[in-house]
């Protein structure tokens, strides 16, 4: 019975989520608009850190080749 109860609970959660999405559409859009700058800052910081790490690894590899 536990296999089926998980499926039933999942279906109920989907329907509740859809009902909430329809009822609070405006609030969801406002939330997305408000969170986009924070997401851009986070993604940009990760990209900068990844780029710096790649440059550091490249310099380290060049030093190892000289030895």
C-alpha positions in Angstrom: 0.0 0.0 0.0 2.9 2.4 0.6 3.9 2.4 -3.1 0.4 3.6 -4.0 0.1 6.1 -1.2 3.2 7.9 -2.4 1.7 8.3 -5.9 -1.7 9.5 -4.5 0.0 12.0 -2.2 2.1 13.2 -5.2 -1.0 13.7 -7.4 -2.7 15.6 -4.6 0.3 17.8 -4.1 0.4 18.5 -7.9 -3.3 19.5 -7.9 -2.8 21.7 -4.8 0.2 23.3 -6.5 -1.7 24.0 -9.7 -4.6 25.5 -7.7 -2.1 27.8 -5.8 -0.4 28.7 -9.1 -3.7 29.8 -10.6 -4.9 31.6 -7.5 -1.6 33.4 -6.7 -0.3 34.0 -10.2 0.4 37.7 -9.6 2.3 37.0 -6.4 4.4 34.3 -8.2 5.3 36.8 -11.0 6.3 39.4 -8.3 8.5 36.8 -6.6 10.2 35.8 -9.8 10.9 39.4 -10.7 12.3 40.0 -7.2 14.5 37.0 -7.2 16.0 37.4 -10.7 18.6 40.0 -9.7 19.8 37.7 -6.9 20.0 34.8 -9.2 22.0 36.8 -11.7 24.4 37.9 -9.0 24.9 34.3 -7.8 25.4 32.9 -11.3 27.8 35.7 -12.2 29.9 35.1 -9.0 30.0 31.4 -9.8 31.2 32.1 -13.3 33.9 34.5 -12.1 35.1 32.0 -9.5 35.2 29.2 -12.2 37.1 31.4 -14.6 39.6 32.4 -12.0 40.1 28.8 -11.0 40.6 27.8 -14.6 43.2 30.5 -15.1 44.9 29.4 -11.8 45.0 25.7 -13.0 46.4 26.8 -16.4 49.2 28.8 -14.7 50.0 25.8 -12.4 50.1 23.4 -15.4 52.5 25.7 -17.2 54.8 25.8 -14.1 54.7 22.0 -14.0 55.7 21.8 -17.7 58.8 24.0 -17.1 60.1 21.6 -14.4 
